[in-house]
């Protein structure tokens, strides 16, 4: 076995230690609460009604907590696939660069295509029943979204030692990709390890050894990367761990006070009849209160921080290092307003918000950006008004949601074209 492979195996094995610790604490808390508190203490003192109410509430929070933690741990982090069909079912997902190429074909067939531009920014949707005669299946419009270099481009990239020429290869490939962010050096974000052009908000995780879509951080307590595929599960895990610890601490508090105020005598036989008489139950009640309180305080700060991040539409990485756009670094570049930011993570259907079921919007490879110099909520209203005016004027193609100078795709594309024309001018002059 190679040393690197052996090291990776050891690293992955050690990574499960915090998860096993959490599992042990949760299992012990279940035993301490159900057996020692409800069965031994409350039922032993004749408080059967209170014990039943405590057990129902406890199991509700316990199931939701374990479910969300399980989903966070065992949901594989999403990474850019080598090929992704933009055309899928009745949802036609595309970019403006693709539309510009295909629009001539659509016009020659006299098909008037209306795109409803909505919260996802560059992503658009068309209804097959209302836009295309005969349905979408009869129109073989297909394309591939590649973040990996083709074999020929990859070979040229590896043989090229000039960084400017390498960037030229990457820019040519990135023209058809929905990317709007650059590296701090204003170059195409390319992962040498995974050999792919990084989508917006994607980063390479050294622990998982893959590029993770919308990577937030690598959490040792779940032994997994928190990103696009499981960020909602992670937030629900924090929420239900808070509720779980709060419920345990508040319901145990009464017995905890009895233990400290009434049962300080050395012998348990001298305690009153209604007091805690089992030394083992005292031990579990004592530590159950301390552990639940300690975890509640620590998780509360983390949950509050991530709620703030969701409201700002930032990841933990972006909160420390703002993403760089064509106009410069902007920590609020992906913010669409608190309500839309929340729905981007939890989805449009409120019935799934509190369930650890994936309902996040988008595909993790592309994200809408705010209008530069305009409030996100005002930008959304202006976009809807422009779209309504385009429909009312019977235009075959609606007004763009962003001005051409502020559209991330067209602006980047025009910038690449200008760079290419300048390079061709220089070469022709030489």
C-alpha positions in Angstrom: 0.0 0.0 0.0 1.3 3.4 -1.0 2.1 5.8 1.9 -0.4 8.4 0.7 -3.1 5.7 0.5 -2.3 4.5 3.9 -2.4 8.0 5.3 -5.8 8.7 3.7 -7.2 5.5 5.2 -5.9 6.5 8.7 -7.3 10.0 8.3 -10.7 8.7 7.3 -10.8 6.2 10.2 -9.8 8.9 12.7 -12.4 11.2 11.3 -15.2 8.9 12.6 -14.1 9.4 16.2 -16.0 12.7 16.8 -19.1 11.1 15.2 -18.8 8.1 17.5 -18.5 10.4 20.4 -21.7 12.3 19.5 -23.4 8.9 19.0 -22.3 7.8 22.5 -23.5 11.0 24.1 -26.9 10.8 22.4 -27.3 7.1 23.3 -26.4 7.9 26.9 -28.8 10.8 27.0 -31.6 8.6 25.8 -30.9 6.0 28.5 -30.6 8.7 31.2 -33.7 10.5 30.3 -36.0 7.6 29.4 -34.9 5.0 32.0 -33.4 6.9 34.9 -35.5 10.1 34.8 -38.9 9.0 33.5 -39.1 5.3 34.5 -37.1 5.2 37.7 -37.6 8.7 39.1 -41.0 10.0 37.9 -42.8 6.7 37.7 -41.3 5.6 40.9 -42.7 8.7 42.6 -46.2 8.1 41.1 -45.9 10.9 38.5 -47.0 8.7 35.6 -48.8 11.5 33.7 -45.8 13.7 33.8 -43.6 10.9 32.6 -45.8 10.2 29.6 -45.9 13.8 28.6 -42.1 14.0 29.0 -41.6 10.9 26.9 -43.8 12.0 24.0 -42.0 15.4 23.8 -38.6 13.8 24.2 -39.1 11.3 21.4 -40.4 14.0 19.0 -37.2 16.0 19.4 -35.0 13.0 19.6 -36.3 11.5 16.3 -35.9 14.8 14.4 -32.4 15.4 15.9 -31.2 11.9 14.9 -32.8 12.1 11.5 -31.2 15.5 10.6 -27.8 14.4 12.0 -27.9 11.2 10.0 -28.7 13.1 6.8 -25.9 15.5 7.5 -23.3 12.8 8.1 -24.3 10.4 5.3 -25.3 12.8 2.5 -22.4 12.8 0.1 -21.1 16.3 -0.7 -22.1 17.3 -4.3 -19.3 17.9 -6.7 -19.3 19.0 -10.4 -20.1 16.1 -12.7 -18.2 15.7 -15.9 -21.3 16.0 -17.9 -24.6 17.6 -17.0 -27.6 17.8 -19.2 -29.1 21.3 -19.3 -32.3 19.9 -20.9 -34.2 17.8 -18.4 -37.9 16.9 -18.6 -40.1 20.0 -18.9 -37.5 22.4 -17.3 -35.2 24.0 -19.8 -32.2 25.3 -17.9 -29.8 27.3 -19.9 -27.6 30.4 -20.0 -27.7 33.5 -22.1 -24.6 32.4 -24.1 -26.4 29.2 -25.1 -29.6 31.1 -26.0 -27.6 33.5 -28.2 -26.3 30.5 -30.2 -29.7 28.7 -30.4 -31.9 31.7 -30.9 -31.2 31.9 -34.7 -32.2 28.3 -35.0 -35.4 28.9 -33.1 -36.3 31.9 -35.1 -35.7 30.1 -38.4 -38.3 27.5 -37.2 -40.6 30.4 -36.4 -40.9 29.4 -32.7 -41.5 32.3 -30.4 -39.8 31.4 -27.1 -40.8 33.2 -24.0 -38.5 32.8 -21.0 -39.7 33.6 -17.5 -36.8 35.0 -15.7 -37.3 34.5 -12.0 -35.3 34.3 -8.7 -32.6 32.0 -10.0 -31.1 34.8 -12.0 -29.4 33.4 -15.1 -31.4 30.2 -14.9 -34.6 30.3 -16.9 -37.6 28.1 -17.4 -39.9 27.5 -20.3 -43.1 25.5 -20.3 -43.2 22.9 -23.1 -47.0 23.1 -23.4 -47.2 26.9 -23.9 -43.9 27.6 -25.8 -43.1 24.7 -28.1 -45.7 23.2 -30.5 -46.1 19.5 -29.9 -44.3 19.5 -26.6 -40.6 19.6 -25.6 -39.9 16.0 -26.6 -40.3 16.8 -30.3 -37.6 19.5 -30.1 -34.1 17.9 -29.8 -32.4 20.9 -28.2 -29.7 19.4 -26.0 -26.4 20.6 -24.7 -23.8 19.6 -22.1 -22.5 21.7 -19.3 -18.9 20.8 -18.7 -16.6 22.0 -16.0 -13.9 19.6 -17.0 -11.6 20.4 -19.9 -11.9 18.4 -23.1 -9.1 15.9 -23.8 -7.5 18.2 -26.4 -7.7 21.3 -24.1 -6.4 19.4 -21.2 -3.5 18.1 -23.2 -2.7 21.7 -24.4 -3.1 23.0 -20.8 -0.7 20.5 -19.3 1.9 21.1 -22.1 1.7 24.9 -21.8 4.0 26.5 -19.2 2.9 30.1 -19.9 0.3 31.1 -17.4 -1.3 33.6 -19.7 -1.8 31.0 -22.4 -3.2 28.6 -19.8 -5.7 31.2 -18.8 -6.6 31.7 -22.5 -7.5 28.0 -22.7 -9.5 28.2 -19.5 -11.3 31.4 -20.7 -12.3 29.7 -24.0 -13.8 26.8 -22.1 -15.5 29.0 -19.5 -17.4 31.1 -22.0 -20.2 28.5 -22.1 -20.2 28.0 -18.3 -22.5 29.9 -15.9 -19.6 31.3 -13.8 -19.3 34.8 -12.5 -16.6 34.7 -9.9 -12.8 34.8 -10.4 -9.8 34.2 -8.2 -8.2 36.9 -6.2 -5.8 37.4 -9.0 -8.7 37.9 -11.5 -8.1 34.6 -13.2 -10.4 31.6 -13.9 -10.8 29.5 -10.8 -9.2 26.2 -11.8 -8.6 23.2 -9.5 -5.3 21.5 -10.4 -6.1 18.6 -8.1 -9.5 17.8 -9.6 -8.6 19.3 -13.0 -11.8 21.2 -13.5 -13.0 24.8 -13.7 -14.6 25.5 -10.3 -18.2 26.6 -10.4 -19.2 29.6 -8.4 -18.9 29.1 -4.7 -17.3 25.7 -5.1 -14.0 24.9 -3.3 -11.6 22.0 -3.0 -11.8 20.2 0.3 -8.4 18.7 1.3 -10.1 16.3 3.8 -12.6 14.9 1.2 -10.1 15.4 -1.7 -12.9 16.7 -4.0 -14.3 20.0 -5.1 -17.5 20.6 -3.2 -20.4 22.7 -4.6 -21.2 25.7 -2.5 -18.8 24.5 0.1 -19.4 26.0 3.6 -16.8 24.2 5.7 -15.6 20.7 6.6 -17.2 19.8 9.9 -15.3 17.2 12.0 -18.4 16.6 14.1 -20.2 15.1 11.1 -17.0 13.9 9.3 -18.3 15.4 6.1 -18.2 18.5 4.0 -21.1 20.9 4.6 -22.1 22.2 1.2 -25.0 22.5 -1.3 -26.3 18.9 -0.9 -26.5 18.9 2.9 -26.4 22.5 4.1 -30.1 22.5 4.9 -29.6 19.2 6.9 -26.8 20.8 8.8 -29.0 23.8 9.8 -31.8 21.5 10.9 -29.3 19.4 12.8 -28.2 22.6 14.7 -31.9 23.6 15.2 -33.1 20.2 16.6 -30.0 19.8 18.7 -30.8 23.1 20.3 -34.5 22.1 20.9 -33.4 18.7 22.1 -31.0 20.1 24.7 -33.4 22.8 25.7 -36.2 20.3 26.3 -34.0 18.0 28.3 -32.5 20.8 30.4 -35.9 22.4 31.3 -37.6 19.1 32.1 -34.7 17.8 34.2 -34.3 21.1 36.0 -36.9 20.3 38.7 -35.3 17.0 39.6 -31.9 18.7 39.5 -33.0 21.3 42.0 -34.4 18.6 44.3 -31.1 16.8 44.2 -29.1 19.9 45.2 -31.5 21.3 47.9 -33.0 18.2 49.5 -30.6 15.3 49.0 -27.3 16.4 50.4 -27.2 13.9 53.1 -24.7 11.1 52.9 -27.1 8.2 53.2 -30.0 7.9 50.8 -32.2 6.2 53.4 -32.5 9.5 55.3 -34.1 11.3 52.3 -37.8 12.0 52.3 -40.2 9.7 50.4 -40.8 12.1 47.5 -37.1 12.9 47.1 -34.6 11.3 44.8 -33.7 8.1 46.5 -31.5 6.3 43.8 -27.9 7.3 43.8 -27.5 6.2 40.2 -30.5 8.3 39.1 -29.0 11.3 40.9 -25.7 10.8 38.9 -27.5 10.7 35.6 -29.8 13.6 36.3 -26.9 15.7 37.4 -24.8 15.1 34.3 -27.7 15.2 32.0 -28.5 18.7 33.0 -24.9 19.9 32.8 -24.3 18.2 29.4 -27.5 19.5 27.9 -26.9 23.0 29.1 -23.3 23.0 27.9 -24.2 21.8 24.4 -27.1 24.2 24.2 -24.9 27.2 24.9 -22.2 26.1 22.4 -24.7 25.2 19.6 -26.7 28.4 20.1 -23.8 30.6 19.0 -23.1 28.4 16.0 -26.7 28.2 15.0 -27.1 32.0 15.3 -24.0 32.5 13.2 -25.3 30.3 10.4 -28.7 31.9 10.5 -26.9 35.2 9.9 -25.0 33.6 7.0 -28.3 32.4 5.4 -29.8 35.8 5.7 -26.8 37.3 3.9 -26.5 34.4 1.4 -22.9 33.7 2.4 -20.9 30.6 3.2 -18.4 30.4 6.0 -15.6 30.6 3.5 -17.2 33.7 1.9 -17.6 35.4 5.2 -13.8 35.3 5.7 -12.9 35.9 2.0 -15.4 37.7 -0.2 -15.9 36.3 -3.7 -14.4 38.2 -6.5 -16.6 39.3 -9.4 -15.8 41.1 -12.6 -16.2 44.4 -10.7 -14.2 43.4 -7.7 -14.7 41.6 -4.4 -18.3 41.7 -3.1 -19.4 39.9 0.1 -23.0 40.5 -0.8 -22.7 39.5 -4.5 -25.1 36.5 -4.1 -27.5 38.2 -1.7 -31.1 38.5 -3.1 -32.7 39.7 0.1 -33.4 37.9 3.3 -36.6 36.1 2.1 -35.1 34.9 -1.2 -31.9 33.9 0.5 -33.8 31.8 2.9 -35.8 30.1 0.2 -32.6 29.4 -1.8 -31.6 27.1 1.1 -34.9 25.7 2.3 -36.9 25.8 -0.9 -40.3 27.3 -2.0 -42.5 24.7 -0.3 -42.9 25.5 3.4 -44.1 22.0 4.3 -40.5 20.8 3.8 -38.7 23.5 5.7 -38.5 21.7 9.0 -38.0 18.2 7.5 -34.5 16.9 6.6 -35.6 16.4 3.0 -33.6 18.1 0.2 -35.6 21.0 -1.1 -32.9 23.6 -1.9 -33.3 25.6 -5.1 -30.9 25.4 -8.0 -28.3 22.8 -9.1 -25.3 24.0 -7.0 -23.3 24.9 -10.1 -24.8 28.4 -10.7 -26.3 31.1 -8.5 -28.1 34.3 -9.2 -26.3 37.5 -8.4 -27.7 40.8 -7.2 -27.8 43.9 -9.3 -24.7 46.1 -8.7 -25.6 49.3 -7.0 -29.3 48.4 -6.4 -31.2 46.9 -3.5 -31.9 43.2 -4.1 -35.6 43.5 -3.4 -35.9 46.5 -5.8 -33.9 44.6 -8.4 -36.4 41.7 -8.3 -39.3 44.1 -8.8 -37.6 45.9 -11.7 -36.9 42.5 -13.4 -40.6 41.5 -13.1 -41.7 44.8 -14.5 -39.3 44.5 -17.5 -40.6 41.0 -18.2 -44.2 42.1 -18.0 -43.5 45.0 -20.5 -41.8 42.6 -22.8 -44.8 40.3 -22.9 -47.2 43.2 -23.4 -45.2 44.6 -26.3 -45.4 41.2 -28.1 -41.6 41.0 -28.4 -40.3 37.6 -29.5 -37.6 37.8 -26.9 -38.1 39.4 -23.5 -36.0 42.2 -22.1 -32.9 40.9 -20.3 -33.2 40.8 -16.5 -30.0 42.6 -16.0 -28.5 45.4 -18.0 -25.9 44.2 -20.4 -23.1 45.9 -18.5 -24.2 44.3 -15.3 -25.1 40.8 -16.5 -22.5 38.4 -15.2 -22.5 36.2 -18.2 -22.6 38.8 -20.9 -20.2 41.0 -19.2 -17.7 38.2 -18.7 -18.2 37.0 -22.2 -17.7 40.4 -23.7 -14.6 40.8 -21.5 -13.3 37.5 -22.8 -14.1 38.5 -26.4 -12.4 41.9 -25.9 -9.3 40.2 -24.5 -9.3 37.7 -27.4 -9.6 40.6 -30.0 -6.8 42.5 -28.4 -4.6 39.4 -28.4 -5.4 38.8 -32.1 -4.6 42.4 -32.9 -1.3 42.2 -31.2 -0.5 39.0 -33.0 -1.5 40.4 -36.4 0.6 43.5 -35.7 3.6 41.3 -34.9 
